[in-house]
Amino acid sequence: MQISVLASGSKGNCVYIEGESGAILIDAGRSAKELLGTKHHTGRLEEAGGKKELIEGILVTHEHSDHIKGLAAVGNNLKKTVYGTVGTMDAFIRQRTGAIRFPVQTVKSGSMYEIGGFQVEPFVISHDATEPCGYLISDESTRLCYCTDTGIVTDSMREVFSRADGMILESNHCPQMLKTGPYPEFLKRRIAGPRGHLSNQDAAAVLRDLGDSLHLAILAHLSEENNEPEKALITAQDGLSLHAESVEIFAASTVDTLTKASVLKSPGSCRESCSDACWRYRFNL
């Protein structure tokens, strides 16, 4: 299983996952031009080493714009089935004003589906959307769990996490930066609430529970205003403790490196992060 984070954060989210017999996308929160390219412009997918012709479906987590902003255009371009829960797909279709030239199929949390050569299991998360979900994606004996945009981690979510070899996990904010930052109080409460976003410490607690059962941890959906890649990485490493050296850790961030320095991988290190060029990194699981 090969993984490329084509976009991550409030400006848009999209992940490309390639297996032996096909590939899938999770979310499409950037434009089709950015993700897929044009005749005169190379998109992030191609730059990441992905292949458009391998994509067999698009999984959608929820209907917020940073996850579906480019979905209609990407779906119309690929003409492949888009999958999401009933609530998510209803909300997406209600928001559309243009034509949809691709199939739509609803999925149910807790059920298993075959998509693009992968076994896909949606699971319930806690976010202020209609019917949001995460995904456990299996390719033969390898399992990747995708979980962003959730304010809490429930026991049922932990059970799903425990089956994963790799995690794409939200590490949205540093609580202190959020508390002292520029956001209005209602937005701070929403982010820190049970239907908001996981903090660095929340993500670290998940990683602490998983320990050395993980091979890869990609920290995702970092806030530009309320987080820094270094803070997210250090907190995650503290959570993994003695297991940190055996887990490849990556912070997929949209932080502007002109004002906040990124942390790059050094030879022999399992710790790395980057700025908004995160799609240039490809991971094997």
C-alpha positions, 0 to 999 in steps of 0.5 A, spaced: 500 500 500 502 506 497 500 513 500 500 520 498 497 526 502 495 530 496 492 536 501 491 537 508 488 542 513 483 547 512 485 549 505 483 542 503 484 535 504 485 529 499 489 523 500 491 518 494 492 510 496 494 505 491 494 498 492 496 492 487 490 492 483 487 499 484 487 506 487 482 510 491 482 517 493 479 520 500 476 527 500 477 532 494 477 538 498 482 542 492 480 543 485 481 538 480 486 542 476 490 542 483 489 535 484 489 532 477 492 537 473 490 539 466 493 538 459 498 544 460 499 543 468 501 537 472 497 536 478 499 533 485 497 526 483 502 526 478 507 529 482 506 524 487 507 518 483 500 516 483 496 514 476 489 517 475 487 511 471 488 507 477 483 510 481 476 506 482 473 510 487 472 516 491 471 516 499 468 522 502 468 523 510 463 529 510 460 535 507 464 541 509 468 545 504 475 543 505 473 536 504 468 536 498 470 543 494 473 539 488 469 533 489 464 535 483 469 537 478 474 531 480 468 526 480 466 529 473 473 528 471 474 521 473 467 518 472 468 514 478 463 512 483 463 517 489 462 513 496 459 516 503 454 516 508 447 517 506 447 524 510 454 526 507 451 524 500 445 528 501 448 534 504 453 534 498 448 533 492 443 539 496 449 543 495 451 542 488 448 547 482 452 544 476 451 537 473 454 531 476 456 526 471 459 520 476 455 515 480 454 516 487 453 510 492 452 510 500 455 506 505 453 504 512 458 505 518 460 498 520 459 495 514 465 492 509 465 494 502 470 492 496 472 498 492 478 499 488 481 492 490 481 495 497 476 492 503 473 499 506 470 499 513 467 506 514 466 508 522 462 513 526 466 519 528 464 525 532 464 532 528 459 537 527 457 535 520 451 531 518 453 524 518 461 524 518 465 518 518 472 515 518 475 509 514 479 503 515 482 501 508 485 494 508 489 491 502 491 484 503 494 484 510 495 491 511 490 496 514 490 504 514 486 508 518 483 515 516 481 519 522 480 526 521 475 531 523 473 528 530 472 532 537 473 525 541 475 518 540 470 513 543 471 506 545 468 504 538 473 508 534 479 505 539 477 498 537 478 500 529 484 504 531 487 497 534 486 493 527 491 498 523 498 498 521 498 505 519 494 511 521 492 518 518 490 521 524 488 528 526 492 533 530 489 539 529 491 544 534 495 546 540 490 547 546 495 553 548 495 556 542 488 555 541 486 559 547 491 565 546 490 565 539 485 570 534 479 566 533 473 568 537 470 565 543 465 561 539 469 558 534 475 556 540 469 552 543 467 549 537 474 547 535 475 544 542 468 541 543 466 534 542 464 535 535 470 539 533 477 537 532 483 533 536 488 536 539 496 534 539 495 531 546 489 527 543 492 525 538 498 523 542 494 519 547 491 515 541 498 513 539 500 512 546 495 506 546 497 503 539 504 503 541 509 499 537 503 496 533 503 501 528 508 502 523 506 509 520 503 515 523 501 521 519 499 527 523 493 531 519 489 537 519 494 541 522 491 548 524 495 554 520 493 559 526 493 554 532 498 549 531 506 548 528 508 542 525 514 541 530 509 542 536 505 536 533 511 532 532 514 533 539 507 531 542 506 525 538 513 522 539 512 523 547 505 519 546 509 514 542 515 514 548 520 508 547 516 506 540 517 513 537 523 510 533 520 504 530 514 508 527 515 513 521 512 519 523 510 525 518 506 531 519 502 533 513 501 541 514 499 547 510 503 551 515 507 557 511 514 556 511 515 564 510 513 565 517 513 558 521 519 553 519 518 546 517 522 540 520 525 536 514 527 529 515 534 527 516 538 521 514 536 515 518 531 519 522 523 516 522 521 523 524 519 528 519 514 534 517 513 538 511 509 545 509 504 545 503 508 540 499 506 534 503 504 531 496 511 530 494 512 525 499 510 517 498 509 512 504 509 505 503 505 501 508 
